[in-house]
Amino acid sequence: MATETETTSGPGPVDGGPDGPVASLRTYVEGPNTVGQSRPFWAGFVVAVLALAAYPAIVGGYQASRFSLFMVYAFLGLSLSLVWGYAGILSFGQVVFFGVAGYTFGVVAVNFATPAGITAAFFAGIVGGALMAAVLGYFMFYGGVRDVYVTIITLVSTLVLHTFMAQTAGDEWTVGKAALGGFNGMPTIPNLAFGVEGAAVRFGSVSFYYLVLVLLVGTYLGLRALVNSDYGRVMVAVREDEDRTRMFGYDVERVKLVVFTVGGALAGLSGVLYAAWGNYVSPQVFELAFASLPVIWASVGGRKTLLGAAAATIGIEFFRNSLGGEWALVAVGVLLLVFVLGLPGGIVPWVHDRYLGFRTDAGGPAPPESAENPEVTDS
């Protein structure tokens, strides 16, 4: 929420002053659980979004399509940030929901390759990812599984699905017109489309880029509103001390299940967009190397910051894709070790703290972020 320092010296109510629509909107997306509460932050955010919007015009359609994949992965990074950073559930299973959603979208879209069918496939994939997370989470959390055992179960789930999907070659593993394909995967998945025949919007490389950008910005702002709400405070309380939160009368298991399910839906959205981007999905999405990437993205960017998870995902994947080969995985592994040992909180919280220190040393007013922020502490 904006403080008096921010609002009394700003513009009038019409253009975003203390009673303006912009200030009212900011009350929903600002709070103690997110980095960035000041006007300079939001100005920088708008500039970054405008720069991303101009990117296809600068680099061309091919590079824009390539970059859209990195933004697709950002939903996967955000899903782990929500689950791990805010509810304290370290999951190696986000790629399970990612892959289940991708396969669900592929099966439905191949069998019903009309705009209406592809639209239904889009939502079916997200629901599939969320449902998988809800089922797995129910048995874990209401079964009394906690701490490192949750991590182990989600990791085993990833390995089991990888083994299973790799053995789905042959006609017996064909769902209607859609052949699962085993190690070869499922090709010929149609491009994303919304609407019905005669009144449909079909997405090519550049239009798909803009769709992903709009969804990513909307998701980021929506998650900011969630984690700064009363429910978000309960999530953070569960992360900090489950037993104390339970003593205050909260159903800890239900909170964890809801957050885990929402995280599964986000990972599912990422999986659907991934399958639509490449017109292909394969058991590689369940590989251990890919399962570890969301943990790396969240750790490097800052698992308790939505901004850090999204920015690190895009940055690391751009770097990894540009480097290519086996050395890319080595470089990412070294990067993880450096940040875990040197900056355990992540780069965004570190930059945030340096910025607050600079403001204080410069004699300026303490920005609203100077309040204790559970998102950027390791306590």
N, C-alpha and C positions, 0 to 999 in steps of 0.2 A: 504494500500500500504506500502511496506517495506520502512523504512527510511534509511538514510545513515548509522546510527549506526548499523543497522542490516546487511547491505550488504557489506560495505567496508572491514570488518574483516572476512568475511566468505569465503567459498570455491570458486573455479573458476567457469566460466560459464557452464562447462559441468555438474557439480554436484549440481547446484542450486545456483550459485552465482548471482551477480547483473543482468547478462544477460542470465542466464540459464533458462531452461524450467520450473523448479519448481518456480523460482521467477516470471516468466511470469504468471503462473497459479495463484499464490498467489495474483496478482494484481486484479483478478476478484472476489476473495472470501474474501478479506480484505477491510476494510473501517471503517468509523466512526459509522456505524450502527450495528456492531457486536463486541462481546467480543472475543479476541484472535487474535492478529496480529503478534505475535513473534514466533521465532523458538522453544523455549521451549513449547509453547502452541501446535504447530503442532506436535512436538515430542510426547507430552502427548496424543494428539488425535490419532496418529498412534498406540501408545501402547494400548490405550483403545480399538481400533478396533481389534487389534490382540488378545487381551484378550477375547473379545466377540467371535472372530472366533474360539478360542481354547476352549470355554466354553462347547460345546457339548461333546468333547473328554474327558473332566474332569468329568462332572456330569452325562453323559448318555443321551439317546434320550428322555426319559420322562421329565426330568427336562428342557432340551433344548426346548421341545415343550411348556412347561409351560411358560418359559421365553420369548418365541417368542410372546406370547400374549401381554406381557408388551411392547415389541417393536412395536407391531401393534398399540397399544393405543398411542404410541409416535407420529404417524402421526396426530392423532386427537389433541394432545397437540400442535403440530407445527401449525396446521390449525388455532387454536385460537390465538396463539402467533402472527401469521401473521396478522390476522384480527383485533385483539384487541390491541396487543402491538405495531404494526407499523401503522395501519390506524385509531386506536382509536375507533373501533366499538366493543362494548361489546356484544357478542352474546351468548345466551343460546341455539341457534339453531344448533350448530355444530353436535349434535347427530341426528338432523333431516336428515341431508345430509348423515351422517354415516348409519342411519337405512334405508333410501331410497335406498342407494347403496347396502347395504347388501341384502335387499329384491329383488332388481333388479337382482343382481348376482344370487341369489337363484332361482328365477323364470326362468331365461334364462338357467341356468346350469342344472336344473332338467328336463326341456323340451328338451334340446339338450345336453345330457350327453356324448358327444364325445369330444376329445381334442380340435377340432376346435370350437365346441359350447361353451365349457368352456372358451376358449381364448376370444371369442366374449363376453361372459358374464362378464369377468373381465373388459373389456373396457366399456361395457354397464353400469356396476355399477358405474364406475368413472364418466362417462358422466351423468348418472342419478343424482348423487350427485351434480355435477356442475350445471346441468340444474335447479334443484330445488333451488339452491342458487341464480342463475341468475334471476329466476322468482320472488322469494321473495325479493331479493335485488332491482330489478327494481322498484317494486311497493313501496318499502320503500324509497329509496333514491330519485327517481324522483317524489315521492309523497310528498316530503318535510319532511319526518320523520327523526328526529335527536335525538341524545343523549339517554336519558333513555327510550324513547319511542321505539327505536330500540330494546333495551333489552327486553322490555315488549312484543313486537310483536314476537320476536324469541322464547321467553319463552312460549307464548300462542300457537305458532305453534307446539312446542314440545308436549304440553299437548293435543292438538287436535289430533295429529297423534297417540299418545298413546291410546287415547279413541277410535279412529276409528279402528286401527289395532287390538285392543282387541276384536272387534265385528266381526271379519272376519272369524269366524268359520262356518262350513257348506259347502255343495257342491256348493252353489252359489258363494262362494269366492274361487273357484279353477280356476287357470289360466293354461289351458292345463292340464299337469300332476301335476302341482305344487299347492298344497293346502296351502293357507296362514295360516290356523290353529288357528286363534284367539289367545287367551292367551297361547295356547299350542305351538305356533310358527310353523316354517317350518323346519322339520328335513330332513334327507337324502339328504342334499346338497352335491354334489360330491367334492372330493379333487380338488385342483387347478391343472391345467395342461395347458401347452402352446404347440402349434403346431397343426399338423393334424395327423390323424390315420396312424400309421406306422413310423412317424417321430415326436414324441411328447415327451416332458419332463413332467413327473408327479412328484408331490411334496408330500413326506411323512413328517414325523415329523422333522427329521434333515435337509433334503433338504429344507423344508419350512422355517426353522430357518435361513438358509443361504440366501435364497431369500429375506426374510424380512430385514435381516441385510444389504444386498447390496442396497436394495431400500431405507432404512433409511439413510444410509451414503450418497447416491446419492442425496436424497431429501434435506438433511441438507445442503450439499455443494451448491446445486442449489438455495436454498432459501437464503443462504449467498450472492451468486452472485446477486440475485434479489434485496435484500434490500440495497445492497451497490451500485447498479446501479443508474443512473439518475432517473429512475422511482421510485426506493426505496426512494430516497430523497424527491420526491414529496409525496409519501405515508406518510413519517414522517412529512412533512410540513402540510398535511391535518390533521394529528393527533394533531399537536401542535396548529394550528390556521386555521380553514376552511375558514373564511372570508378573511384573508390576502392572503391565497393561491389562492382563487378565484379572488382577485384583481390583482394578477399577471398573470391572463389569463388562469389558469388551470381549466379544467372541473372537479370540485370536485366530482360531482355525478358519473361521469364515472369512475374516479379513485376508488372510494369506491365500485362501482359495480364490477369492474374487480378484485379488491382484495378479495371481498366477494365471487366471483365466484371461484377464485383460491383456497380460503380457503374451499369452498364446495367440490372442486375436491379432495383436500387433505383428508378431512374428509371422502369423498366417497371411496378413496383408503383404508383408515383404515377400513371402513365398509365392503368392499369386502374381505379384508384379514381376518377380524374377522369371517365372514360367512364361509370362506374356512377353517379357522383354526378349528372351532368347528363343521363344517358341519351342522350348525343350526343358525337360527336367529328368534327372537321373539319380541313382543312389549316391552319387558323389556329394549330394547335399547333406548326407548323414555321416560323412567321414569325420574321423576324429580331428583332423587338421582344420576342417571347416567349423566344427563344433567349438573349437578353442578360440576362433577369431572373435566372436562377440565378447568373450571375457577379456581379450587383449584390447579391443576397442574401448570397452568401458573402463578398464584399468588405466589405460594411457590418458584418456580424456578426462576421467574423473567419474567414478561410478555413481557418485551422489549428485551429479549434475546432468540434467537432460542435455544441455548445450554441449557439454564435454563429450558425451557419448555420441551425439550426432556428428559433431565436428571431427572427432577422432576417427570415426568410421569412414567418413568421406576422405579425410586426409590420408589415412593409412592405406585404404584400398587404392587410392590414386597412386600413391607411392609404390605399393606392391605390384600393381598392374603395370606401371611404367618400368619397374626394374625387371620383372619377369623371371621365370626360371626358379630353380631350387634356392638360389641365393635370396630371393624375395622372402621366403619363409624364415631363413636364417636371420635376415635383417630385422624382420618383425619380432622374432624371438628375442634378439638382443635388445630391441627397443623396449619390449616388455620388461626384461630384467632391469634395464636402466631405470625405468620409471617406478617399478615396484620397490627397488632399493633406494633410489634417490628422491623420487617424488611419489610416495605411496598414495597421496590423495588425488593425483592426476594433474595434468598440465593446466586445465582451466581453473580449478581452485587456486593453484599456485599463482597464476597470472592475476586472478581476482584479488588475492591477498596482497600481491605486490602493488596493484593499483590503489587499493585502500591505504596502504602504507605511504605511497607517494602523495595521495591527497592529504593525508594527515600531516606529513612532513612539510608540505607546501603551505600549510596554514589555512587551507580551505575548510569549509564546513564538512563535517562528517557525513558522508553519503549514507543513504538508507541501508546499503548493504553492510555497514559497519556493525549492525546488530549481530548478535550471535546467530550463526547460520548453520543449522544441522546438516545442510546439504554439503557443506564444504569442510566439515570437521570429521575426524576419525574416531571421535569418542563414542 
